[in-house]
Amino acid sequence: LAYESIEKYKEAMADLKMALSLKPKDADAEKALADTKPLYAKQLRKEGYVMYISANGLKERADIAKAETLYRDAIGKYTSAIELVPDETKYYSDRAAAYRGLGKLELAIADLSEVMKRKPGLSARVGRAELYIEGRMFDLAITDLTEAIAVGENPILTRSSRYVLRGRAYLGKSKNDLALADFNKAIELKAFYPDAYYYRGLAHLAMDDRRAAILDFSMALDQSS
């Protein structure tokens, strides 16, 4: 009863298991343990819900700080949310964005890698590839984007956008033919795409085809206006 009054079911279960180890088949201890287990499970669910609500409150405040470019404050709040609910991948991806805002690319990449470990998905993979490109880690970006391209169409992260990103990584490695092929594929999939024309123009410039570059830059400008 003392345990129930303070809801320390975990301690109660430990004591009951100890009693059973000293006196196996004790009917009273077995019944008490069986009765305590669902109460302990209920307590865990209750505490988990409270922690989730608290973590979401921290996330909302962190989102506001991030929107105001108060990245250090945002990172602190996202970190506190993660400590409360470590399995919520959204907190890691949001903290990655804050780290990116501070220019801490390695920490941002680490957070998106944690998301990939806990809940593999297209968004985290493409986001990590963008960070790799920003950090000039082109081989790693190409690996992520090649896997991302193999995934089916997505209404937000379209395959054309993944081709453009991989093309940029190929450009960074001066693999201009491969870059051009990716930009061509992006435009084939999505004709109205100013970024694809712009980066294809850069690929043409790198290949000393100024006429083609000017045509692509002009198209990029027309589509952006």
N, C-alpha and C positions, 0 to 999 in steps of 0.2 A: 504493500500500500504506500509505503514511503516513496518507492520508486515511481509509482503511478502519479503521485501528487506532484512530482517535479518532472515527470515525463522522461526520466533517464532510462529508457528501455534498453539501451545498449548495455549499460552497466548491469542491469537486471539479468539480461541474457547471459552475460559473461559469468555472473555469480551462479546462475542456474546450471550452466554447462559445467562449471567447476564442481558443483554439488553432485551432478550426474557422473562425473569422472571418479569421484570418491565413492559414490553409492549408485552404481548402474541400476537401471530398471526401477528407480524410485518413482512411483506413480504420481505422487504429488508434484515432484520437480518436473517430470515430463509434461504434465498437464499445464503447469505454470509456464513452462517454456513455449508450449504450443499456443497458449493464450497470449503470450507477450509478443511473439513474432509479428502477427498482423498489426498490433499497436505500434510496434517499432517501424514497420513499413509505412503506416499512416503518418507517423511523425516525420519520416524522411521526405515523404511527398509534400507535407505541409512546409517543412523548412526549405525544400527545393523550390517551391512556388514563391515563397517569400524572397529567397535569394534572386530568383529570376526577375521578380518585380523590381527589386533594388537595382539589379544590374541594368535593366532596361532604363531606369531613371538616370543612371550614370551615363548610359549611351546617349540618351536624349540631350543631356547637358554637354557631353563631348561633341555631339554633332553640331551644336550651336557654336561651341568654341572653334571647331574646325572651320565652319562657315565664315567665322570672323578672323580666320588665319591665326588663331591662337593655338598653334599646333602643339606646343609643349603641354599646355593645360589639357587639350583634347587627349593627348597620349596618356597622361596620368589617369584620366577618367576611364578611358578604354581599358587600361591595364587593371584598374580596380574592378571593372565589370568582368574582365576575364578571370580574375582571381575568384569572383563569386560563382561564375558559370563558365568554367573552362571549355566546355564542349560547344559553345555557341560560336560558330565560325564567322558570323557577321561581325563580331567584335574585332576579330583579327584583321579582316579585310578593311574595316574602317580605320583601325590603327595603322595599317599599312599606308593608307592614303595620307594620314597625318605625318607619318615618317617621310613619305615622299615630299610632302610640303616643306619639310625641314631639310630636304636634300640627303636624308639618311637612307640611301637606296638599299644598302645591305640589310638593314633592319626591316625595311618594307618588304624586301624579297623573302626574308626569313618568315615574316608573318603570312605571306601568301603561300609559302611552302607548307606552313603549318595547316593552312586551310586545305591545301591539296592532300595532305596526309589524313586529315580528319574527314573531309568530304570532297573527294575529287570532282571537279566540274570545269566546264568550259570557261566561265568568267574568271576564276582564279588563275587558270593556265594562261589565258590571253593577257590578263593583267600583269602576271609575272613576266611574260615575254616582253611587254612594253617597258617594264623596268630594266630588263636585261639590255634592251636596245639603248635605253637612256644611259645605262652604265657601260655601254660599248662591249657588252658580253654577248657578241653576236652569235657564236656557236650555240650557246644555251638558248637564246631566243629562237633560233632556227629549229632546234629540237622541239621546244614547246609548241611552236606554231605549226610544225609539220604534223604533230599529233592533233592539234586543234583543227587543222584543215580537214583531217580525216573524219571528224565528227560531222553529222548532218547539219542542215541549215538551221539557223537560229534567228528569230525576228529582231534581236538586238545586236548580237555579235555575229553579223552575217559572214558567210564564207568569203565574200569579196573583201571585207575589212581585214580578215586574217591573211589573205593573199597580199594585201598592201603592206601589212606589218612585216611579213616574211620577206617581201621584196626590199623593204628598208634595211632589214638585217643583212640581206645579200649585198646591198649597196655598201653597207658598212665594211664588208669584207672584200669589196671591189670585185665581187662576182657579178659583173654587170649583165651578162647574158641571162643568168638565172633570175636576177632582179627584174629585168625587162619581161621575161616570161610570166612572172607573177603579176606584174602590173597589167599586162595584156589580159591575163585571166580575170583579174578583178574587174576590168572594164567590160569584158565579155559578159560577166555575171551581172554587172550594174553599170549601165551606160552613163547615167548621170552621177558622176562621182569625181568632184573637183580634185580631191586629194590624190586619187589614183592617177589622174592626168599630170598633176604637178610632179609627183615622184617619178612617173615615167619620163617626164621631161628631164629630170635630173639624171636618170639612167642614160637617156640619149646624149646628154651633155658629156657624161663620163665616157661615152663611146665615140665622142667627137662628131656626133650627128646633130649639128646645130639647127639645121632646118627642121628636123623632126622635133627637137626640143622646143623650138619657138611655137610650132603648131600645138604642142601639148600644153605649154604655158598659156597660150591664148585660149585654149579650150577650158583650162582650169579657171581662168579669169572670167570667161563668159558664163560658166556655170555658177560661179560664186556671186555674180552680180544680180 
